[in-house]
Amino acid sequence: MSYTIMNKEKHILITGFGGQGVIMAGDILGTAATLYDGKFATMTQAYGPEARGGACSAQIIISEEEVLFPYVKEPHVLICLSQEGYAKNIGSLREGGMLILDADLIQARKISSDIIAYDIPATRFAEELGNKMMANIVTLGFLAAVYNLVGAEALRKAVQTSVPAPTREMNSRAFERGSEYGKATLKSRAKQGRLARD
Amino acid sequence: MADKAVMTGTYFMNGDYACCEGALAAGCRFFAGYPITPATEIAERMSRRLPELGGIFIQMEDEIASMSAILGASWGGVKAMTSTSGPGFSLMMENIGLGICTETPCVICNVQRAGPSTGLPTLVGQGDMMQARWGSHGHYEVIALAPSSPQEMFDLTIRAFNLSEQYRIPVMIMADEVVGHMNERVVIPRREEIEIVGRRKPKVSPDKYLPYHPDPDGVAPMANCGDGYRIHITGLTHDERGYPGMDEKTQAQMVNRLIGKIVNNRDKIIRTENVYLDDADVVVVAYGISARSARQAVRDARARGIRAGLIKLETVWPFPEALIRDVAGRVRALIMPEINAGQMVLEVQRCAGGACPVHLVSHLGGSIIHPATILRAIEDSIKGKK
């Protein structure tokens, strides 16, 4: 069956293991779009019968209009935080889509030239900032810099309202670290004549 | 937050949580349940929220006990609910019948997963629709609602409590895994904007009170345990006093009233959303998560010049017989998508009575139905008549 995506919908798939904050990252993205950016969003999750350590994914759709069909089959953006999540989902990425992965965790095979691929050492950055659990927030900061999905301000606000109060400052640093790395990546690619599309 | 019970505001919230907030806004202060995917988040949030409001949360040993506990709590005078999924819903069936027979207001939220048996615990299904109607023994009527979004999980949970109090009956919310686990915008209004139906108390003195003597609408006022009225609660066939009466006359009176109070008030209970029915050649009848795909398919069909319409069932039981009968006489086909091998479609066929073909778009569970599949059925149904 041919799979059509509604106009104005952006589909994002975040994959990893239970416990990496995959669902939380999706929740923050949807919160930013829905509450702080005047858009519509849905988030659905996929996971197996076992609760922790198993593969899990968050499927987010962000749109200017009401979202009716909430499953993500061919994402515009695929974010991978585990080898398994990468291997299982890389084939679903749309032509011209964007892949964001943590190369410290994932060995990517040769990536097709019609995919825009980025590496963000999110887990290492998060560890340097004091807690590897913030890898999801580093990744969101990176996403905000390289892909115009929701406003960076909306995303910042959603991070702040979603994380536990005592960790707000730490998570804010994680977000900015990812964001700066994203901006630097864009700059160096622009120099090479390989500017990422919107 | 000033109002701890009504969390006024806008949220990006999942349907299970929205169900809890709807329940709390409706005045629910007792929850008894047993965790089960994909309904666990309801119990989990209730265990956190109810103590904040002076309410009671109990994790029971199983779903049989959960259902018993909420019936008891309701007779104690508190609005009570439980939540579950397929296997637990099966265990609740006997005591749902007890609740119907004793006319006990309460709410059961079934976040459906694919069955039978343990089935696909983390994946969607809509296979319990006939179980909701007929799962307990004997003959009776039920009220069941089907939410399509987290917002409707909030809104319809409030409505479920209102209907349960108004008609003294357990009301079932027939949700599903996707609606329960999906996050989406949920707007919780201010308390004064929420309509709440309270319990109809006796207007007569205790010596004149008959716990099963109905008002003109067929519903009897209900005194709670401890209100000072004499009450007798039994699952045996009983008379207006609540006393067992082991004869066919008492049986007929009781069953007729249990049926009549729903059937005779169905126009007030049934709610549907009707889209483009005026000029429709083909109408999709859908409920729950499948209604979202149906809406998309109807829009896509219209964009292709096909006059398609949608009936979205908010109330699934009682079934909107008159509406379906009327529409069946005016259209070339009716289509029902559902995540089972054909349950509510049997009702559509029955009501259509051969006036037009009725097509099922079936998915056996584990995924929701894609709009393109429904669109194809719409196109085929139009071609089929040419």
Boltz contact constraints between the chains, C-beta under 6 A:
constraints:
  - contact:
      token1: [A, 1]
      token2: [B, 372]
      max_distance: 6.0
  - contact:
      token1: [A, 30]
      token2: [B, 12]
      max_distance: 6.0
  - contact:
      token1: [A, 30]
      token2: [B, 183]
      max_distance: 6.0
  - contact:
      token1: [A, 31]
      token2: [B, 12]
      max_distance: 6.0
  - contact:
      token1: [A, 34]
      token2: [B, 12]
      max_distance: 6.0
  - contact:
      token1: [A, 34]
      token2: [B, 185]
      max_distance: 6.0
  - contact:
      token1: [A, 42]
      token2: [B, 182]
      max_distance: 6.0
  - contact:
      token1: [A, 42]
      token2: [B, 184]
      max_distance: 6.0
  - contact:
      token1: [A, 43]
      token2: [B, 183]
      max_distance: 6.0
  - contact:
      token1: [A, 44]
      token2: [B, 182]
      max_distance: 6.0
  - contact:
      token1: [A, 45]
      token2: [B, 181]
      max_distance: 6.0
  - contact:
      token1: [A, 47]
      token2: [B, 122]
      max_distance: 6.0
  - contact:
      token1: [A, 49]
      token2: [B, 121]
      max_distance: 6.0
  - contact:
      token1: [A, 49]
      token2: [B, 122]
      max_distance: 6.0
  - contact:
      token1: [A, 68]
      token2: [B, 292]
      max_distance: 6.0
  - contact:
      token1: [A, 68]
      token2: [B, 295]
      max_distance: 6.0
  - contact:
      token1: [A, 68]
      token2: [B, 296]
      max_distance: 6.0
  - contact:
      token1: [A, 69]
      token2: [B, 293]
      max_distance: 6.0
  - contact:
      token1: [A, 69]
      token2: [B, 296]
      max_distance: 6.0
  - contact:
      token1: [A, 69]
      token2: [B, 371]
      max_distance: 6.0
  - contact:
      token1: [A, 70]
      token2: [B, 182]
      max_distance: 6.0
